[in-house]
Amino acid sequence: MNVKLLAIKGTCEVKMINPVEYYNFEMDLTNISEKEIKDFDLTAVRKSDIVLVNFNYPDSIGTAQELQVAEDNHIPIIAFGTEKAHPWMELNVSKRCTTLEEAVEYIVEFYLPILN
């Protein structure tokens, strides 16, 4: 999905990928393997400039793997949410915010100027 974020100094084009829009628990997995889903998701992480993670659901093994791949590829991880995640997941996070809005504001202020 392409979105425009209104930044203090102008407007920036940002491409966001939410893996759940492509593969989710309600879809028919008859012709799709778990390996295909995992490969798709982790390829998207490797190609990212920033990873934004929702820690309101901190028990996801997929999220843990995404965070490690991002860390291994030196991709900044911005997390939001009020739940505590596993300490190893927390160690991968560059910045922890309480709300999604706070996380987006942080990304706009600190990362978009260097990415555009």
MMTF fields as JSON, N, C-alpha, C and O atoms, coordinates in Angstrom:
{
  "mmtfVersion": "1.0.0",
  "mmtfProducer": "UNKNOWN",
  "numBonds": 463,
  "numAtoms": 464,
  "numGroups": 116,
  "numChains": 1,
  "numModels": 1,
  "chainsPerModel": [1],
  "groupsPerChain": [116],
  "chainIdList": ["A"],
  "bondAtomList": [4, 2, 8, 6, 12, 10, 16, 14, 20, 18, 24, 22, 28, 26, 32, 30, 36, 34, 40, 38, 44, 42, 48, 46, 52, 50, 56, 54, 60, 58, 64, 62, 68, 66, 72, 70, 76, 74, 80, 78, 84, 82, 88, 86, 92, 90, 96, 94, 100, 98, 104, 102, 108, 106, 112, 110, 116, 114, 120, 118, 124, 122, 128, 126, 132, 130, 136, 134, 140, 138, 144, 142, 148, 146, 152, 150, 156, 154, 160, 158, 164, 162, 168, 166, 172, 170, 176, 174, 180, 178, 184, 182, 188, 186, 192, 190, 196, 194, 200, 198, 204, 202, 208, 206, 212, 210, 216, 214, 220, 218, 224, 222, 228, 226, 232, 230, 236, 234, 240, 238, 244, 242, 248, 246, 252, 250, 256, 254, 260, 258, 264, 262, 268, 266, 272, 270, 276, 274, 280, 278, 284, 282, 288, 286, 292, 290, 296, 294, 300, 298, 304, 302, 308, 306, 312, 310, 316, 314, 320, 318, 324, 322, 328, 326, 332, 330, 336, 334, 340, 338, 344, 342, 348, 346, 352, 350, 356, 354, 360, 358, 364, 362, 368, 366, 372, 370, 376, 374, 380, 378, 384, 382, 388, 386, 392, 390, 396, 394, 400, 398, 404, 402, 408, 406, 412, 410, 416, 414, 420, 418, 424, 422, 428, 426, 432, 430, 436, 434, 440, 438, 444, 442, 448, 446, 452, 450, 456, 454, 460, 458],
  "bondOrderList": [1, 1, 1, 1, 1, 1, 1, 1, 1, 1, 1, 1, 1, 1, 1, 1, 1, 1, 1, 1, 1, 1, 1, 1, 1, 1, 1, 1, 1, 1, 1, 1, 1, 1, 1, 1, 1, 1, 1, 1, 1, 1, 1, 1, 1, 1, 1, 1, 1, 1, 1, 1, 1, 1, 1, 1, 1, 1, 1, 1, 1, 1, 1, 1, 1, 1, 1, 1, 1, 1, 1, 1, 1, 1, 1, 1, 1, 1, 1, 1, 1, 1, 1, 1, 1, 1, 1, 1, 1, 1, 1, 1, 1, 1, 1, 1, 1, 1, 1, 1, 1, 1, 1, 1, 1, 1, 1, 1, 1, 1, 1, 1, 1, 1, 1],
  "groupList": [{"groupName": "MET", "atomNameList": ["N", "CA", "C", "O"], "elementList": ["N", "C", "C", "O"], "formalChargeList": [0, 0, 0, 0], "bondAtomList": [1, 0, 2, 1, 3, 2], "bondOrderList": [1, 1, 2], "singleLetterCode": "M", "chemCompType": "L-PEPTIDE LINKING"}, {"groupName": "ASN", "atomNameList": ["N", "CA", "C", "O"], "elementList": ["N", "C", "C", "O"], "formalChargeList": [0, 0, 0, 0], "bondAtomList": [1, 0, 2, 1, 3, 2], "bondOrderList": [1, 1, 2], "singleLetterCode": "N", "chemCompType": "L-PEPTIDE LINKING"}, {"groupName": "VAL", "atomNameList": ["N", "CA", "C", "O"], "elementList": ["N", "C", "C", "O"], "formalChargeList": [0, 0, 0, 0], "bondAtomList": [1, 0, 2, 1, 3, 2], "bondOrderList": [1, 1, 2], "singleLetterCode": "V", "chemCompType": "L-PEPTIDE LINKING"}, {"groupName": "LYS", "atomNameList": ["N", "CA", "C", "O"], "elementList": ["N", "C", "C", "O"], "formalChargeList": [0, 0, 0, 0], "bondAtomList": [1, 0, 2, 1, 3, 2], "bondOrderList": [1, 1, 2], "singleLetterCode": "K", "chemCompType": "L-PEPTIDE LINKING"}, {"groupName": "LEU", "atomNameList": ["N", "CA", "C", "O"], "elementList": ["N", "C", "C", "O"], "formalChargeList": [0, 0, 0, 0], "bondAtomList": [1, 0, 2, 1, 3, 2], "bondOrderList": [1, 1, 2], "singleLetterCode": "L", "chemCompType": "L-PEPTIDE LINKING"}, {"groupName": "ALA", "atomNameList": ["N", "CA", "C", "O"], "elementList": ["N", "C", "C", "O"], "formalChargeList": [0, 0, 0, 0], "bondAtomList": [1, 0, 2, 1, 3, 2], "bondOrderList": [1, 1, 2], "singleLetterCode": "A", "chemCompType": "L-PEPTIDE LINKING"}, {"groupName": "ILE", "atomNameList": ["N", "CA", "C", "O"], "elementList": ["N", "C", "C", "O"], "formalChargeList": [0, 0, 0, 0], "bondAtomList": [1, 0, 2, 1, 3, 2], "bondOrderList": [1, 1, 2], "singleLetterCode": "I", "chemCompType": "L-PEPTIDE LINKING"}, {"groupName": "GLY", "atomNameList": ["N", "CA", "C", "O"], "elementList": ["N", "C", "C", "O"], "formalChargeList": [0, 0, 0, 0], "bondAtomList": [1, 0, 2, 1, 3, 2], "bondOrderList": [1, 1, 2], "singleLetterCode": "G", "chemCompType": "PEPTIDE LINKING"}, {"groupName": "THR", "atomNameList": ["N", "CA", "C", "O"], "elementList": ["N", "C", "C", "O"], "formalChargeList": [0, 0, 0, 0], "bondAtomList": [1, 0, 2, 1, 3, 2], "bondOrderList": [1, 1, 2], "singleLetterCode": "T", "chemCompType": "L-PEPTIDE LINKING"}, {"groupName": "CYS", "atomNameList": ["N", "CA", "C", "O"], "elementList": ["N", "C", "C", "O"], "formalChargeList": [0, 0, 0, 0], "bondAtomList": [1, 0, 2, 1, 3, 2], "bondOrderList": [1, 1, 2], "singleLetterCode": "C", "chemCompType": "L-PEPTIDE LINKING"}, {"groupName": "GLU", "atomNameList": ["N", "CA", "C", "O"], "elementList": ["N", "C", "C", "O"], "formalChargeList": [0, 0, 0, 0], "bondAtomList": [1, 0, 2, 1, 3, 2], "bondOrderList": [1, 1, 2], "singleLetterCode": "E", "chemCompType": "L-PEPTIDE LINKING"}, {"groupName": "PRO", "atomNameList": ["N", "CA", "C", "O"], "elementList": ["N", "C", "C", "O"], "formalChargeList": [0, 0, 0, 0], "bondAtomList": [1, 0, 2, 1, 3, 2], "bondOrderList": [1, 1, 2], "singleLetterCode": "P", "chemCompType": "L-PEPTIDE LINKING"}, {"groupName": "TYR", "atomNameList": ["N", "CA", "C", "O"], "elementList": ["N", "C", "C", "O"], "formalChargeList": [0, 0, 0, 0], "bondAtomList": [1, 0, 2, 1, 3, 2], "bondOrderList": [1, 1, 2], "singleLetterCode": "Y", "chemCompType": "L-PEPTIDE LINKING"}, {"groupName": "PHE", "atomNameList": ["N", "CA", "C", "O"], "elementList": ["N", "C", "C", "O"], "formalChargeList": [0, 0, 0, 0], "bondAtomList": [1, 0, 2, 1, 3, 2], "bondOrderList": [1, 1, 2], "singleLetterCode": "F", "chemCompType": "L-PEPTIDE LINKING"}, {"groupName": "ASP", "atomNameList": ["N", "CA", "C", "O"], "elementList": ["N", "C", "C", "O"], "formalChargeList": [0, 0, 0, 0], "bondAtomList": [1, 0, 2, 1, 3, 2], "bondOrderList": [1, 1, 2], "singleLetterCode": "D", "chemCompType": "L-PEPTIDE LINKING"}, {"groupName": "SER", "atomNameList": ["N", "CA", "C", "O"], "elementList": ["N", "C", "C", "O"], "formalChargeList": [0, 0, 0, 0], "bondAtomList": [1, 0, 2, 1, 3, 2], "bondOrderList": [1, 1, 2], "singleLetterCode": "S", "chemCompType": "L-PEPTIDE LINKING"}, {"groupName": "ARG", "atomNameList": ["N", "CA", "C", "O"], "elementList": ["N", "C", "C", "O"], "formalChargeList": [0, 0, 0, 0], "bondAtomList": [1, 0, 2, 1, 3, 2], "bondOrderList": [1, 1, 2], "singleLetterCode": "R", "chemCompType": "L-PEPTIDE LINKING"}, {"groupName": "GLN", "atomNameList": ["N", "CA", "C", "O"], "elementList": ["N", "C", "C", "O"], "formalChargeList": [0, 0, 0, 0], "bondAtomList": [1, 0, 2, 1, 3, 2], "bondOrderList": [1, 1, 2], "singleLetterCode": "Q", "chemCompType": "L-PEPTIDE LINKING"}, {"groupName": "HIS", "atomNameList": ["N", "CA", "C", "O"], "elementList": ["N", "C", "C", "O"], "formalChargeList": [0, 0, 0, 0], "bondAtomList": [1, 0, 2, 1, 3, 2], "bondOrderList": [1, 1, 2], "singleLetterCode": "H", "chemCompType": "L-PEPTIDE LINKING"}, {"groupName": "TRP", "atomNameList": ["N", "CA", "C", "O"], "elementList": ["N", "C", "C", "O"], "formalChargeList": [0, 0, 0, 0], "bondAtomList": [1, 0, 2, 1, 3, 2], "bondOrderList": [1, 1, 2], "singleLetterCode": "W", "chemCompType": "L-PEPTIDE LINKING"}],
  "groupTypeList": [0, 1, 2, 3, 4, 4, 5, 6, 3, 7, 8, 9, 10, 2, 3, 0, 6, 1, 11, 2, 10, 12, 12, 1, 13, 10, 0, 14, 4, 8, 1, 6, 15, 10, 3, 10, 6, 3, 14, 13, 14, 4, 8, 5, 2, 16, 3, 15, 14, 6, 2, 4, 2, 1, 13, 1, 12, 11, 14, 15, 6, 7, 8, 5, 17, 10, 4, 17, 2, 5, 10, 14, 1, 18, 6, 11, 6, 6, 5, 13, 7, 8, 10, 3, 5, 18, 11, 19, 0, 10, 4, 1, 2, 15, 3, 16, 9, 8, 8, 4, 10, 10, 5, 2, 10, 12, 6, 2, 10, 13, 12, 4, 11, 6, 4, 1],
  "groupIdList": [1, 2, 3, 4, 5, 6, 7, 8, 9, 10, 11, 12, 13, 14, 15, 16, 17, 18, 19, 20, 21, 22, 23, 24, 25, 26, 27, 28, 29, 30, 31, 32, 33, 34, 35, 36, 37, 38, 39, 40, 41, 42, 43, 44, 45, 46, 47, 48, 49, 50, 51, 52, 53, 54, 55, 56, 57, 58, 59, 60, 61, 62, 63, 64, 65, 66, 67, 68, 69, 70, 71, 72, 73, 74, 75, 76, 77, 78, 79, 80, 81, 82, 83, 84, 85, 86, 87, 88, 89, 90, 91, 92, 93, 94, 95, 96, 97, 98, 99, 100, 101, 102, 103, 104, 105, 106, 107, 108, 109, 110, 111, 112, 113, 114, 115, 116],
  "secStructList": [7, 3, 3, 3, 3, 3, 3, 6, 6, 3, 3, 3, 3, 3, 3, 7, 7, 7, 4, 4, 4, 6, 1, 7, 6, 6, 1, 7, 7, 6, 6, 7, 7, 2, 2, 2, 2, 2, 2, 2, 2, 2, 2, 2, 2, 2, 6, 7, 1, 7, 3, 3, 3, 3, 6, 6, 1, 6, 6, 7, 2, 2, 2, 2, 2, 2, 2, 2, 2, 2, 2, 2, 6, 6, 7, 7, 3, 3, 3, 3, 7, 1, 1, 7, 7, 7, 2, 2, 2, 2, 2, 6, 7, 1, 3, 3, 3, 1, 1, 2, 2, 2, 2, 2, 2, 2, 2, 2, 2, 2, 6, 2, 2, 2, 2, 7],
  "xCoordList": [0.841, 0.0, 0.893, 1.892, 0.577, 1.302, 0.521, -0.691, 1.196, 0.552, 1.401, 2.602, 0.79, 1.533, 1.507, 0.446, 2.679, 2.765, 3.061, 3.991, 2.276, 2.488, 3.572, 3.364, 4.703, 5.816, 5.851, 5.209, 6.589, 6.679, 7.222, 6.791, 8.16, 8.797, 8.244, 8.853, 7.135, 6.574, 5.93, 5.639, 5.71, 5.061, 6.044, 6.802, 6.032, 6.946, 6.145, 5.118, 6.613, 6.002, 6.611, 7.831, 5.753, 6.204, 5.463, 4.24, 6.179, 5.537, 5.554, 6.606, 4.371, 4.25, 3.742, 2.873, 4.297, 3.842, 3.386, 4.131, 2.157, 1.615, 1.445, 0.546, 2.292, 2.223, 0.847, 0.484, 0.085, -1.23, -2.2, -3.187, -1.927, -2.773, -2.579, -3.46, -1.433, -1.139, -1.473, -2.051, -1.101, -1.359, -1.926, -1.388, -3.015, -3.588, -4.202, -4.295, -4.609, -5.095, -6.457, -6.831, -7.208, -8.533, -8.503, -9.499, -7.416, -7.396, -7.229, -6.759, -7.625, -7.491, -6.039, -5.537, -5.373, -3.951, -3.739, -2.659, -4.748, -4.66, -3.49, -2.779, -3.279, -2.227, -1.038, -0.228, -0.93, 0.153, 0.817, 0.139, 2.138, 2.842, 3.259, 3.386, 3.464, 3.961, 5.339, 5.674, 6.134, 7.46, 7.317, 8.075, 6.347, 6.116, 5.753, 6.244, 4.903, 4.485, 5.676, 5.883, 6.45, 7.617, 8.625, 9.149, 8.91, 9.866, 9.403, 10.201, 8.109, 7.553, 7.753, 8.231, 7.384, 7.433, 8.868, 9.131, 9.783, 11.157, 11.892, 12.817, 11.498, 12.055, 11.627, 12.429, 10.368, 9.882, 10.659, 10.991, 10.95, 11.729, 13.12, 13.594, 13.785, 15.148, 15.211, 16.24, 14.136, 14.102, 13.629, 13.528, 13.343, 12.795, 13.89, 15.029, 13.506, 14.379, 14.143, 15.06, 12.903, 12.503, 11.447, 10.642, 11.457, 10.411, 9.645, 10.228, 8.328, 7.434, 6.689, 6.013, 6.808, 6.227, 5.23, 5.46, 4.117, 3.059, 3.3, 3.105, 3.716, 3.96, 2.716, 2.818, 1.548, 0.319, -0.005, -0.865, 0.684, 0.568, 1.988, 2.51, 2.615, 4.049, 4.451, 5.644, 3.511, 3.847, 4.02, 4.076, 4.106, 4.186, 5.595, 6.545, 5.73, 7.033, 7.451, 8.639, 6.473, 6.772, 7.369, 8.329, 6.813, 7.352, 8.771, 9.642, 9.009, 10.361, 11.359, 12.468, 10.972, 11.87, 12.068, 13.178, 10.989, 11.101, 12.08, 12.907, 11.977, 12.863, 14.316, 15.21, 14.556, 15.936, 16.503, 17.663, 15.708, 16.154, 16.453, 17.458, 15.582, 15.824, 17.116, 17.935, 17.29, 18.519, 19.752, 20.749, 19.695, 20.828, 21.179, 22.33, 20.181, 20.385, 20.512, 20.429, 20.71, 20.927, 19.773, 19.994, 18.56, 17.359, 16.778, 16.505, 16.586, 16.021, 14.624, 13.823, 14.357, 13.064, 12.431, 13.0, 11.234, 10.465, 9.266, 8.518, 9.092, 7.991, 7.015, 7.378, 5.757, 4.751, 3.88, 3.787, 3.247, 2.35, 2.625, 3.647, 1.704, 1.818, 2.207, 2.501, 2.21, 2.548, 4.067, 4.793, 4.528, 5.945, 6.199, 5.457, 7.231, 7.638, 8.787, 9.325, 9.149, 10.294, 11.51, 11.688, 12.353, 13.516, 14.405, 14.964, 14.547, 15.381, 14.748, 15.45, 13.409, 12.73, 12.925, 13.181, 12.806, 12.996, 14.408, 14.595, 15.402, 16.79, 17.004, 17.912, 16.186, 16.33, 15.725, 15.975, 14.944, 14.197, 15.078, 15.764, 15.043, 15.787, 15.069, 15.701, 13.731, 12.919, 11.6, 10.972, 11.19, 9.93, 8.97, 9.305, 7.795, 6.756, 5.519, 5.374, 4.641, 3.425, 2.335, 1.643, 2.183, 1.095, 1.64, 2.786, 0.786, 1.125, 1.391, 2.347, 0.566, 0.734, 2.092, 2.759, 2.495, 3.794, 4.928, 5.919, 4.782, 5.808, 5.918, 7.021, 4.77, 4.792, 5.412, 6.209, 5.05, 5.629, 7.15, 7.874, 7.629, 9.074, 9.735, 10.783, 9.13, 9.691, 9.74, 10.75, 8.658, 8.608, 9.701, 10.385, 9.864, 10.821, 12.274, 13.123, 12.566, 13.955, 14.449, 15.646, 13.58, 14.04, 13.7, 14.511, 12.524, 12.166, 13.134, 13.407, 13.666, 14.625, 15.863, 16.408, 16.316, 17.512, 17.195, 18.088, 15.927, 15.544, 15.127, 15.136, 14.765, 14.311, 15.407, 15.199],
  "yCoordList": [-1.154, 0.0, 1.225, 1.249, 2.213, 3.473, 4.487, 4.626, 5.182, 6.203, 7.453, 7.39, 8.57, 9.819, 10.218, 10.281, 10.486, 10.958, 12.443, 12.878, 13.212, 14.645, 14.917, 14.731, 15.348, 15.657, 17.172, 17.931, 17.589, 19.009, 19.792, 20.919, 19.211, 19.926, 19.538, 19.876, 18.855, 18.489, 17.121, 16.574, 16.578, 15.286, 14.283, 14.606, 13.075, 12.029, 10.815, 10.487, 10.15, 8.895, 7.76, 7.651, 6.932, 5.803, 4.567, 4.597, 3.486, 2.224, 1.346, 1.071, 0.921, 0.097, -1.276, -1.412, -2.295, -3.662, -4.247, -4.265, -4.721, -5.427, -6.876, -7.17, -7.79, -9.18, -9.822, -10.72, -9.373, -9.947, -9.646, -10.36, -8.605, -8.32, -9.361, -9.544, -10.045, -11.043, -12.456, -13.246, -12.761, -14.075, -13.874, -13.091, -14.581, -14.449, -15.784, -16.717, -15.861, -17.118, -17.543, -18.705, -16.645, -16.994, -17.515, -18.072, -17.355, -17.726, -19.232, -19.945, -19.687, -21.098, -21.369, -20.806, -22.213, -22.497, -23.78, -24.367, -24.213, -25.453, -25.451, -26.451, -24.357, -24.285, -23.429, -23.041, -23.133, -22.284, -23.006, -23.489, -23.074, -23.718, -22.676, -21.491, -23.131, -22.251, -21.699, -20.568, -22.498, -22.049, -20.857, -19.893, -20.912, -19.802, -18.527, -17.445, -18.657, -17.509, -16.925, -15.712, -17.798, -17.344, -16.667, -15.607, -17.253, -16.663, -15.294, -14.36, -15.173, -13.895, -12.833, -11.732, -13.18, -12.239, -11.801, -10.605, -12.74, -12.383, -11.686, -10.911, -11.95, -11.196, -9.74, -8.839, -9.505, -8.131, -7.417, -6.24, -8.108, -7.507, -7.141, -6.035, -8.048, -7.791, -6.585, -5.912, -6.31, -5.198, -3.891, -2.87, -3.914, -2.744, -1.792, -2.188, -0.52, 0.492, 0.601, 0.902, 0.351, 0.42, -0.662, -0.952, -1.251, -2.199, -1.587, -1.176, -1.537, -1.056, -2.268, -2.97, -2.514, -3.726, -3.382, -2.491, -4.113, -3.942, -4.931, -6.135, -4.435, -5.296, -5.494, -6.02, -5.093, -5.415, -6.902, -7.419, -7.592, -9.046, -9.62, -10.016, -9.67, -9.948, -11.419, -11.717, -12.34, -13.761, -14.419, -15.647, -13.65, -14.206, -14.674, -13.893, -15.945, -16.47, -15.817, -15.606, -15.497, -14.806, -13.434, -13.041, -12.706, -11.389, -11.527, -10.726, -12.526, -12.741, -12.982, -12.449, -13.781, -14.047, -12.797, -12.523, -12.043, -10.798, -9.837, -9.214, -9.725, -8.816, -9.253, -8.417, -10.557, -11.022, -10.79, -10.4, -11.022, -10.768, -9.28, -8.917, -8.418, -6.977, -6.613, -5.855, -7.144, -6.883, -7.363, -6.644, -8.566, -9.113, -8.273, -8.256, -7.569, -6.744, -5.262, -4.414, -4.946, -3.572, -2.643, -1.489, -3.144, -2.367, -1.874, -2.681, -0.565, -0.051, -0.623, -0.781, -0.924, -1.475, -0.501, -0.179, -0.04, 0.836, 0.018, -0.53, -0.059, -0.851, 0.067, 1.13, -0.375, 0.333, -0.695, -1.848, -0.258, -1.133, -1.045, -0.509, -1.575, -1.499, -2.828, -2.881, -3.895, -5.218, -5.411, -4.852, -6.2, -6.561, -7.717, -8.7, -7.606, -8.689, -9.448, -9.018, -10.568, -11.334, -10.41, -9.606, -10.508, -9.62, -9.624, -8.585, -10.755, -10.787, -9.984, -9.344, -10.015, -9.195, -7.72, -6.914, -7.37, -5.978, -5.489, -4.321, -6.369, -5.979, -5.553, -4.773, -6.052, -5.703, -4.354, -3.833, -3.787, -2.566, -1.327, -1.142, -0.482, 0.779, 1.829, 2.594, 1.86, 2.833, 2.171, 1.496, 2.369, 1.802, 2.955, 3.879, 2.911, 3.92, 3.255, 2.034, 4.047, 3.513, 3.303, 2.285, 4.275, 4.209, 4.18, 4.546, 3.736, 3.761, 5.191, 5.443, 6.116, 7.521, 8.061, 8.764, 7.736, 8.164, 7.55, 8.22, 6.297, 5.622, 6.247, 6.473, 6.527, 7.146, 8.541, 8.917, 9.307, 10.636, 10.547, 11.358, 9.574, 9.374, 9.044, 9.6, 8.148, 7.776, 8.974, 9.2, 9.747, 10.936, 11.92, 12.473, 12.135, 13.127, 12.684, 13.48, 11.426, 10.998, 10.2, 10.224, 9.496, 8.63, 9.124, 8.97, 9.712, 10.121, 11.123, 11.029, 12.078, 12.999, 12.311, 12.771, 11.221, 10.549, 9.5, 9.069, 9.08, 8.068, 8.685, 7.994, 9.946, 10.596, 11.433, 12.048],
  "zCoordList": [0.0, 0.0, 0.0, 0.719, -0.76, -0.757, 0.061, -0.109, 0.933, 1.744, 1.709, 1.446, 1.97, 2.099, 3.56, 4.18, 4.104, 5.479, 5.429, 4.749, 6.143, 6.195, 7.225, 8.424, 6.761, 7.651, 7.874, 7.148, 8.862, 9.178, 7.984, 7.74, 7.238, 6.142, 4.78, 3.766, 4.717, 3.427, 3.454, 4.518, 2.272, 2.142, 1.565, 0.65, 2.094, 1.647, 1.194, 1.789, 0.145, -0.291, 0.531, 0.657, 1.078, 1.882, 1.408, 1.264, 1.165, 0.816, 2.063, 2.639, 2.459, 3.652, 3.261, 2.4, 3.906, 3.665, 4.989, 5.969, 5.002, 6.151, 5.702, 4.915, 6.188, 5.723, 5.895, 5.135, 6.884, 7.135, 5.988, 5.812, 5.215, 4.052, 2.953, 2.113, 2.952, 1.927, 2.387, 1.64, 3.627, 4.2, 5.597, 6.381, 5.913, 7.247, 7.675, 6.878, 8.91, 9.477, 8.945, 9.1, 8.327, 7.814, 6.379, 5.917, 5.676, 4.254, 4.058, 4.944, 2.887, 2.52, 2.142, 1.169, 2.889, 2.66, 1.855, 1.905, 1.122, 0.356, -0.616, -0.723, -1.321, -2.338, -1.924, -2.766, -0.634, -0.141, 1.029, 1.936, 1.0, 2.11, 3.149, 2.843, 4.356, 5.416, 5.04, 5.39, 4.329, 3.874, 2.935, 3.041, 2.013, 1.09, 1.858, 1.537, 2.858, 3.656, 4.414, 4.424, 5.045, 5.796, 4.876, 5.22, 3.714, 2.771, 2.287, 2.202, 1.967, 1.528, 2.6, 2.325, 3.811, 4.919, 5.214, 5.346, 5.319, 5.676, 4.531, 4.775, 3.297, 2.166, 2.252, 2.008, 2.598, 2.769, 3.873, 3.729, 4.968, 6.056, 5.566, 5.83, 4.857, 4.364, 3.423, 3.353, 2.708, 1.756, 2.4, 1.72, 3.683, 4.367, 4.826, 5.072, 4.934, 5.527, 7.031, 7.795, 7.44, 8.841, 9.071, 8.185, 10.256, 10.641, 11.808, 12.811, 11.652, 12.701, 13.242, 12.491, 14.539, 15.12, 16.222, 17.04, 16.218, 17.205, 18.345, 18.174, 19.491, 20.647, 21.497, 22.606, 21.018, 21.739, 21.602, 22.315, 20.685, 20.509, 20.539, 19.497, 21.707, 21.783, 21.722, 21.779, 21.61, 21.674, 20.316, 20.239, 19.251, 17.905, 17.571, 17.634, 17.217, 16.787, 15.472, 15.229, 14.627, 13.369, 13.625, 12.963, 14.577, 14.926, 15.455, 15.113, 16.28, 16.814, 15.682, 15.71, 14.69, 13.569, 12.711, 12.255, 12.495, 11.722, 12.389, 11.723, 13.719, 14.438, 14.337, 14.205, 14.399, 14.304, 12.905, 12.768, 11.873, 10.499, 10.321, 9.71, 10.853, 10.769, 11.497, 10.977, 12.677, 13.446, 12.689, 12.61, 12.134, 11.384, 10.166, 9.73, 9.611, 8.42, 8.758, 7.87, 10.029, 10.498, 10.118, 9.751, 10.207, 9.903, 11.23, 12.118, 11.374, 12.623, 12.877, 11.956, 14.136, 14.546, 15.528, 16.571, 15.164, 16.032, 16.507, 15.696, 17.808, 18.386, 19.094, 19.597, 19.119, 19.897, 20.598, 20.176, 21.669, 22.41, 23.89, 24.319, 24.664, 26.114, 26.751, 27.945, 25.968, 26.509, 26.542, 25.719, 27.491, 27.547, 26.599, 26.597, 25.802, 24.912, 25.575, 26.595, 24.986, 25.48, 25.509, 24.594, 26.542, 26.642, 25.391, 25.042, 24.718, 23.514, 22.391, 21.607, 22.309, 21.298, 21.619, 20.725, 22.886, 23.302, 22.99, 22.652, 23.101, 22.814, 21.361, 21.074, 20.454, 19.036, 18.685, 17.599, 19.573, 19.272, 19.41, 20.415, 18.374, 18.39, 19.225, 19.954, 19.112, 19.845, 20.233, 19.417, 21.476, 21.976, 22.242, 22.984, 21.651, 21.847, 22.439, 22.374, 23.006, 23.603, 22.558, 22.571, 21.646, 20.667, 19.239, 18.981, 18.328, 16.909, 16.462, 15.728, 16.891, 16.496, 16.935, 16.176, 18.146, 18.653, 17.822, 17.53, 17.451, 16.644, 15.256, 14.757, 14.633, 13.303, 13.382, 12.522, 14.408, 14.586, 14.72, 14.141, 15.474, 15.634, 14.3, 13.969, 13.54, 12.233, 11.304, 10.637, 11.251, 10.387, 10.783, 9.921, 12.064, 12.531, 12.379, 11.977, 12.695, 12.753, 11.556, 11.269, 10.852, 9.766, 8.363, 7.449, 8.171, 6.81, 6.197, 5.0, 6.955, 6.322, 5.749, 4.746, 6.366, 5.841, 4.788, 4.059, 4.697, 3.712, 2.387, 1.369, 2.365, 1.123, 0.506, -0.54]
}
